[in-house]
Amino acid sequence: MLVIENFIFKLNKATSSTKYYRCNDPCCSVVVHTDLEDNLLKIKDGHCHPPEPEEVQIRTFRQAVKTRAINETTHIPQIYDEEALRIDLSQLSIAALPSQREMSHTLNKARRFQTPPIPDTQLFDLPECYTKTIKGLPFLCIDQLVKPFVCVFALLPDQKKPTYKFLLNGLRDKAAEMNTMFNPTTIMSDFERSLVEVLKSEVCIILI
């Protein structure tokens, strides 16, 4: 997009030395020639419509919000509010401005395109942006497997004693299949009375 005196132009074509723009209004025949750095070389004809300062502000706002959404992890509503204050939109621009909710889908989509895909193997390189905090300090100091351990996720239908007993028996059976014993020395849990009573009767533990 090229803006000259609050008129918006779109790129029509480019050569090795020149860019050719046309007015964004399809009914307008104004053509602009610039160098590759968008410095004005020539402008032809006159506009058949008034300038569009509000549209220029809205496009500038959209681009600023999109750029920050892609390059930052700041919440999109916060970016939206900060850029609206920074650009100092006119009353007409504010009235025509799309809401944060209307822009969120496009901005989240643009942000997702910049996010690395989820790894499908255990060996992968962490992008540098994920190794530092927002302040630029090291986030991940070490990434290595010190000691392997078995991890079990159990989705239970209720919080009753028979259910917890069933879970413990299942863990014992699974441990036997793996040629080991389910004999924990410590179990950490929030305060769940039924679980505490089952553990006291079923397992010799130190409960935290």
Helices and strands as residue ranges (DSSP letters): E 2-4, E 7-14, E 19-23, E 31-34, E 40-44, H 53-71, H 76-87, H 91-96, H 100-113, G 128-130, H 161-177, E 186-187, H 193-202, E 206-207
